[in-house]
Every structure is written in structure tokens, then in C-alpha cells.
């Protein structure tokens, strides 16, 4: 398991930024996105990688980009390292299966979150106000209840180390304009509907998920990752029981472990090997169930 990739250093190309999970390189008119094995929880990057996680996220995103292409264009150019520019050839080994060459879109400053079930920060907000992001919900909802219909709940896109903040639709309109906001809301709900109906046939409930969009050649396209265990909550359908926290195939397992210990976000703890292996297993299970693929 020692082949985990905590970060990449491709000296011949320019590093644009390191995100929580991805290293992004600037190739002039294109970007190279490398999914490392870093894992973050509560907006903190933990010091222990989850081996192969970046490959799993990449394979899953590639599957969904293809599955959703009739609804919205995306930023993918190719994920085949043989088709990468010459300057990247010497890095083929590290880039294989965990990278994508993508269009250089201008990323919009909001995260587009769709929730079909109530849990997490939405549950907290609902318990306090009866609403989520300004949307009134029926009284008496329990943890993990299915919502009458999926809701669109945008948030700000925070810098590394900062927290995303849930915002109302009206606040989003002020950030991106009403026409763009309307498009983002409609397409996010369409993507969620198509993906969640498919996932249920594979025994997985997509409780909620987040999308990111960018503008490329005056067109709004899907960017970053899509419908992975990092950006979504995946619950096993056959074990779903509303009224309590659910078992999951995502990083909720890491969040729960962190909640069970006392830890300082300024000095995040090393993840024990059994938690690392279990997390990797959950991600692999999600990949296999949803795409039929394994590493």
C-alpha cells in the first residue's frame, strides 16, 4: 500500500494550484488535473493518504462525464496518457489512471449542491430554522429522510483551509447573475435526477452531491470531479433506514472517525491503517457498483 501519492511535483510544467485533493498544472491553453490520494474532512487535509483514491475518483468522474454528456458538456479532453503533450511523457507512470487533460474553463464561484435526502449541514440548519438555504421544508423531517423532491442548495467556494458557506438562491444570483443561476439550478437538478435514478438500479442512494461549473468559449460546462465518494453521499439502498445516520460508501466514514476522537484541525491526526483500508474498500465498492469497474 506504500504506492500512495500524497502530492505530485512535475518539474517541467507549471503548478497552478494544489487543492484539497487535486494538483492542477497549467499547460497554456489546457490544464492537467491530477487526483492525488489526499483526503480531506471538515475542510482539513489529513496527513495520511488513502492508496488509489485518486484513481478511483478519476475513473468514476470519467464514467459520469460520459453518462451525462447529453445533459451538459464537460471539460474533459482526454484521460489517455498516450495522448498527452510531449512534455508530460516522462511522468506517464504517475499520471496513468489518476489524471485528466481538460479545457481551461473560468470556474464559477459557487458550488452547486443538490440534496435528495436530509442529512449533514442541511439537517442542522433545518432543525434550527425549518429551512435549508432559504427553502422551507415540511415539519417533522428525521435524519436521512427522503425529501418530497430534490432541492438545490448552493454554497460559496472557499479557499483551502476556509469553510464553504451555504447561501440562498438570491445570494447566488448576485454572485453569478440571474440567467447563469437559473441554468445552474436547472442543469444540476437534471444531472442529479438522471444519476440518482441510475444509481438506485445499482443499489446505491445518492443522498446529496455537489457540482462545479465553469465557462469555456461562452458556454457553461461541468468541471472538476463529478458524483464521486468525495463529492457525494452514497448510501447502500438495501440498508437504508431513515431516522438515524446511514452506512455509506464515501468519506463519511472518515468524518465519523474524526468525531469519535478529540482532534485539533490545526494539527490533523494520522489515520490508523484499519481506517485507511476500510475507507479504500468503501471507495472501491462504490466504483464497482456504479461503473462495473475495478482497479
Secondary structure, DSSP 4 states (H G I P E B T S, - for coil): -TT--S----TTSEEEEE-SSEEEEE-SSEEEEEE-S--EETTEE-SS--TTHHHHHHHHHHHHHHHTTTT--BSEEE--GGGS-GGGGGGHHHHTTTEEEEE--EE-SEEEEEEEE--HHHHHHHHHHSEETTEE--TTPPTTPEEEEEEE--EE-PPTTSPP-B--HHHHHHHH-HHHHHHHHHHHHHHHHHHHHHHHHTTEEEEEEEEEEEEETTEEEEES--S-TTTEEEEEGGG--TTSPPP-SSTHHHHHHHHHS--BTTBPPPPPHHHHHHHHHHHHHHHHHHHS---
